[in-house]
Amino acid sequence: MAENVDAKTLLDDLKSLRYFTGESDEFWPEYLKNVALLCKSPFAVSFVWKTQEKEWGVLNAVGLDGELKDFQSEIIQMGLAVSQRAMQNGFAYDRQRLKWIKFSQPTSLAFKLDEMRDSTSDIVIFVLVDRIKTTDFNELVIRTQLIADIPKTYTMPLQEMNAESSDGFDDVLEITSNVINEKKFILACMKLVSDLAVRFSCSRVSIGWQKKEYVETIAISHLESFEKNTDAITELENVLEESFDQDEEILVPVMNDNGTIVNSHLSYLRKNGLTELLSLPIRVDEKPIGVLLFEKLDEPFNDYDLMVLRLASNQISYIMQNLYFSDQWFYQKMARSFKKSLEWIFGPEKTLIKLISVLLSLFLIYICIYKWEHKIEVGADLATKNIAFVSAPYDAVVHEVLAYSGDKVKKGDLLLTFDTEELYLKETEARSDVIRYDRESQKARASRKLADMGIAKARKLQVETKLKRIQYYLSQSKVYSPFDGIIVEGNKEDLLGAPISKGDLIFKIVRPTDMFLKLKINEKYVDEIKIGDMGKLALLSRPNVRFSFIIDKIIPVAEVDSKAGNIFVIKAKFQEEPKEWWRPGMSGIAKIEVGEKPIIWIFTHKLMDSIRLYFWW
């Protein structure tokens, strides 16, 4: 739908639709096509609100085929959302975030058409525009309002259509089209005054523009150039300034009853022998920026002429202002931008926004100048040096378990017993063997069989050694706690009746004294930490309580963590006595104080370090 069509052709097509005599099936696609071209939209959709049924419907659409075919449903939903508000306000718009359209600021725009003759429904047109500049967008909204009456005139009888055409919109569109394609402000002014002079049969039309505190003559119809320092131009500018200073439309010799000063106008009228003299301020945001001056030598202006001129002056105001600013030198643009900034800062409007801006500025100054204590956040675990690993002294079967994981035990408390029945049987058997080999030895000595005696003594010694080992096992069949502490590993359900091999871990007992903090810090921050740095710890079990610690030792060799990558282990000691509820293995978050840093550095140093690593060379 994005076609390159010159403004005059487009305006002629829109004008011809006012007198269109074909069927509605032909009118609506043609009308929507021209609306899309006027708004530079890839599509145009007309929605109809059925008053009796109280529901929306799609009347017609153009541009939704081809590349936009897959997004028809999204476009319809987007159009219905903005059309609801357009029904109340005449027009409505919403900024959109769309990936399928190459617009820098895609904005959905909907405008309501003028109410049609004998109609029980309302129609809203929906388009998608690129809102690059606010002024251009405002101008686009005005354009849509100027063409909103075309379907109404199409549905009217011919005589009514001719009567309504006196609203002057066609003339306004033609006047606007003469300047909209110009790139230079001076040329646009010259073209504008010459067109107005011919169109309204004026002897001369002039345009003046605000330059600092004065109004300067920019262009005069039928004159390519003129001397600005002549008396005639001075008198002309006095007339322009009289209208500009009062921000009033002045028409003489018609008497004004509203107290408007018209001395310069009357003097100029008499001196030049004019029939009528009209001054029209050109306003932007209800403030005058220039003045159009019309001089008549023959017929005075009628009501239709005055209405068209007023509409035209409003329509061209934003266009002329944009041309004026874009045609300035670079330093002038910078000065204007600086002046507008100062006016906005020190002006009485938008107090809340200014307050927020001031507070934001103070905040930026604060974070750039002042410093905070920089803290490095790391994971931490409680650890202790007093840990006992109770293991099985020999291969055995657990007979009885008297302690559980989590129990507090004292030194010498019985924790577990092994099944000793087999050991006692082996002990009895070994004692019998000792007696038997002792007798064999005595018998061999009596028979003077020295070899047999030696063999018997050796076997006796062997059995005595086995007996000692059995007796040792029996002495180790009961497991006692080596010190006061807490059992942290060893469950009755897993141990009772289970066979255990020599060296297997049975219990793990810790003594919650001499507690220290074990910190795991990423290698990125290890260079910022030194022995003696202070910090605070918050345990997950009691996050509302803080415990102070001091860095005691930094292990200089990195370890590999599956999640954090390379880490360094740091040990810290507490500056207070361990609490009774502390348990080895408890985890939490530790914050190490490494000195004061600028606030902005604290917020941005991670990002800056990443950027430096990514873009280094």
QUIQUINOR-V635015 format. One record per pair of residues at least 4 apart in sequence whose ideal C-beta (glycine too) atoms are under 6 Angstrom apart, sorted by the first residue. I is the first residue (numbers start at 0). J is the second residue. D is the distance in Angstrom with one decimal. If there is no record, write none. Layout:
i = {I,I}
j = {J,J}
d = {D,D}
//
This chain:
i = {0,0,0,0,4,4,4,6,6,6,7,9,10,10,12,13,13,14,16,16,17,17,19,19,21,23,26,26,27,28,31,31,32,34,34,35,35,35,37,38,38,40,40,40,41,42,42,43,43,44,44,44,45,45,45,45,46,46,46,47,47,47,47,48,48,48,49,49,50,50,55,63,63,64,70,70,77,78,78,81,81,81,81,82,82,84,84,85,85,85,85,85,89,90,90,91,92,92,93,94,95,95,97,100,102,103,104,105,106,106,107,108,108,109,109,110,110,110,111,112,112,112,113,113,113,115,115,116,116,130,134,134,138,145,152,152,155,155,167,167,167,170,171,171,171,174,175,175,175,177,177,178,178,178,179,181,181,183,184,184,184,187,188,188,188,189,192,192,192,192,193,194,195,195,196,196,196,199,201,201,201,202,202,203,203,204,204,205,205,206,206,206,207,207,207,207,207,208,208,208,209,209,210,214,214,214,214,216,216,216,219,227,234,237,238,238,238,239,239,239,240,241,242,242,242,242,243,243,245,246,246,247,248,249,249,249,250,251,251,251,251,251,255,261,264,268,268,273,274,274,274,275,275,276,277,278,278,279,279,279,280,280,281,281,281,281,282,282,283,283,283,288,300,300,315,322,327,327,342,365,366,366,367,369,370,370,370,371,372,372,373,373,373,374,374,375,375,375,376,377,377,377,378,379,379,379,379,379,380,380,381,381,381,381,382,382,382,383,383,383,383,384,385,385,386,387,387,388,388,389,389,390,390,391,391,391,391,392,393,393,394,394,395,395,396,396,397,397,397,398,398,398,399,400,400,400,400,401,401,402,402,402,403,404,404,404,406,407,408,408,409,410,410,410,411,412,413,413,414,414,415,416,417,419,419,419,422,422,422,425,426,429,429,429,432,433,433,433,436,436,436,437,439,440,440,440,443,443,443,443,444,482,484,484,484,485,486,486,487,487,488,489,489,491,499,509,511,514,514,515,515,516,516,518,518,519,520,520,520,520,521,522,525,527,528,528,530,532,532,532,533,533,534,534,534,534,534,535,535,536,536,536,536,537,537,537,537,538,538,539,539,547,548,548,550,551,551,551,552,553,554,557,557,558,560,577,596,596,599,600,603,610,611}
j = {35,41,42,62,8,9,36,176,179,180,176,36,172,176,33,33,146,169,30,149,149,152,26,153,25,27,30,153,59,61,43,61,61,43,124,40,43,62,142,126,128,126,127,128,62,62,63,61,126,60,78,125,58,59,122,124,55,82,123,56,58,120,122,55,120,121,54,120,119,120,79,67,71,68,74,99,107,82,125,91,93,107,109,109,123,88,91,90,91,109,111,123,111,110,140,109,106,108,107,106,105,107,105,105,129,131,130,127,128,130,127,126,128,123,125,124,143,147,123,122,147,150,147,148,151,151,154,154,155,136,317,321,317,168,160,163,159,160,171,306,307,307,310,311,314,311,179,314,315,190,194,187,191,318,318,186,187,326,322,323,326,322,206,217,218,218,204,206,218,220,220,198,199,204,201,204,220,304,293,294,295,294,296,220,294,220,293,219,292,217,218,291,214,216,239,289,290,215,217,289,214,288,215,236,239,240,243,232,235,236,225,232,267,263,263,264,267,243,290,292,244,263,249,278,280,290,287,290,259,280,287,259,279,261,264,278,277,261,264,265,268,276,259,265,276,273,276,294,295,296,299,295,299,294,293,290,292,291,308,312,287,290,288,289,312,316,287,316,288,316,320,320,304,305,319,326,331,332,346,369,598,599,599,598,595,596,597,598,592,595,593,596,601,590,592,524,591,593,590,518,520,589,519,516,518,536,587,589,517,586,514,581,583,585,515,517,583,509,513,514,583,513,510,513,509,481,508,504,507,505,506,502,504,499,501,503,505,475,472,501,500,501,417,499,418,498,494,495,497,416,417,418,416,415,491,494,495,413,414,406,414,486,491,486,489,490,486,485,412,480,483,480,482,483,479,480,477,479,478,480,478,477,476,423,473,476,469,472,473,469,469,462,465,466,462,459,462,463,455,458,459,459,455,452,455,456,448,451,452,455,452,510,508,509,510,509,506,508,507,509,507,505,506,495,503,583,581,577,581,570,572,548,571,569,589,566,524,525,567,569,563,565,567,593,532,591,550,550,591,593,549,592,548,589,590,591,592,545,590,546,548,587,589,542,545,587,588,585,587,586,587,574,571,573,571,570,571,572,570,569,568,565,567,566,566,581,600,601,603,604,607,614,615}
d = {4.8,4.9,5.9,3.9,5.4,5.1,5.4,4.6,5.6,5.6,5.8,5.8,5.1,5.1,5.3,5.4,5.8,5.4,5.7,5.2,5.7,4.7,5.4,5.4,4.2,6.0,5.9,5.7,4.2,5.6,4.0,4.5,5.2,4.8,5.9,4.6,4.1,5.9,6.0,4.7,5.3,3.7,5.1,5.7,5.4,3.1,5.4,5.5,5.1,4.3,5.3,4.7,4.2,5.0,5.7,5.5,5.6,5.0,4.8,5.1,4.5,5.1,5.3,5.9,5.8,4.5,5.7,5.1,5.2,5.8,5.7,5.3,5.1,5.6,5.6,5.7,5.4,5.8,3.6,5.1,5.2,4.9,4.4,4.7,4.3,5.8,3.7,5.5,4.2,3.9,5.2,5.0,5.4,4.1,5.9,5.4,5.4,4.6,5.0,5.3,4.7,5.6,4.9,5.4,4.1,6.0,4.5,6.0,5.5,4.1,5.7,5.4,5.4,5.2,4.6,5.7,4.4,6.0,5.2,4.6,5.1,5.3,5.4,4.5,4.3,5.2,4.8,5.4,5.6,4.7,5.2,5.7,4.8,5.3,4.8,5.7,4.2,4.5,5.9,5.5,3.9,4.8,4.6,5.1,5.6,4.6,5.7,5.1,6.0,5.5,5.0,4.4,5.2,6.0,5.9,5.3,3.9,5.8,4.3,4.8,4.1,5.3,5.1,4.7,3.8,4.5,4.2,5.4,5.1,4.3,4.9,5.9,6.0,4.7,4.6,4.3,3.9,5.6,5.0,5.8,5.9,5.0,4.3,5.5,4.5,4.4,5.5,4.8,4.5,5.2,5.3,5.5,4.2,5.3,3.7,5.9,4.8,5.9,4.9,4.4,5.9,5.4,4.4,5.9,4.5,4.8,4.9,5.6,5.8,5.6,6.0,5.4,6.0,4.6,4.9,5.7,4.9,6.0,4.5,6.0,5.7,4.4,5.1,3.6,5.9,5.0,5.3,5.1,5.9,5.6,4.9,5.0,5.6,5.6,5.5,4.4,5.0,5.5,4.6,5.6,5.4,5.1,4.5,5.6,5.5,4.9,4.8,5.3,4.8,5.8,5.9,4.1,4.4,5.9,4.2,5.6,5.4,4.6,5.9,4.9,4.2,5.5,5.7,4.1,5.4,4.9,5.5,5.9,5.3,5.0,5.3,5.9,4.4,5.3,5.4,5.9,4.0,5.3,5.3,5.5,3.9,4.6,5.2,5.8,4.2,6.0,5.5,5.3,5.5,5.7,5.4,4.1,5.6,4.1,5.6,5.0,4.7,5.9,5.3,5.1,4.7,5.4,5.5,5.5,5.1,5.8,5.4,3.9,4.8,5.0,5.8,5.9,5.5,4.5,5.7,4.6,5.8,5.6,6.0,5.3,4.8,5.1,3.8,6.0,5.0,4.9,4.5,5.9,5.9,5.1,4.1,5.4,5.4,4.4,5.6,4.8,6.0,4.2,5.1,5.2,5.4,5.4,4.1,5.8,4.5,5.2,5.0,5.9,5.5,4.9,5.7,4.2,4.6,5.3,4.3,5.0,5.1,5.4,5.9,5.0,4.4,5.6,5.6,5.4,5.5,5.3,5.1,5.4,4.5,4.3,5.0,5.8,4.9,5.5,5.4,4.6,5.9,5.9,4.8,5.9,4.3,5.1,4.4,5.8,5.9,4.8,5.7,5.5,5.3,5.1,4.8,5.5,5.3,4.0,4.2,5.9,5.2,5.7,5.1,4.6,3.6,5.6,3.9,5.3,3.7,5.0,4.4,3.8,3.7,5.9,4.9,5.8,4.5,5.5,4.1,5.9,5.6,5.5,5.2,5.4,3.5,5.9,3.9,5.5,4.8,5.1,5.9,4.3,5.9,5.7,5.4,5.3,4.2,4.2,5.8,4.7,5.7,5.6,5.5,5.8,5.8,4.5,4.7,4.8,5.7,5.9,5.3,4.6,5.5,6.0,5.6,5.2,5.4,5.5,5.8,4.1,5.9,4.7,5.4,4.5,5.9,5.6,4.8,5.0,5.9,5.2,5.3,5.5,3.8,5.9,5.3,4.5,4.3,5.2,5.2,5.3,5.5,4.7,4.3,5.2,4.6,4.5,5.7,5.5,4.9,5.1,4.9,5.4,5.9,5.2,5.5,6.0,5.9}
//
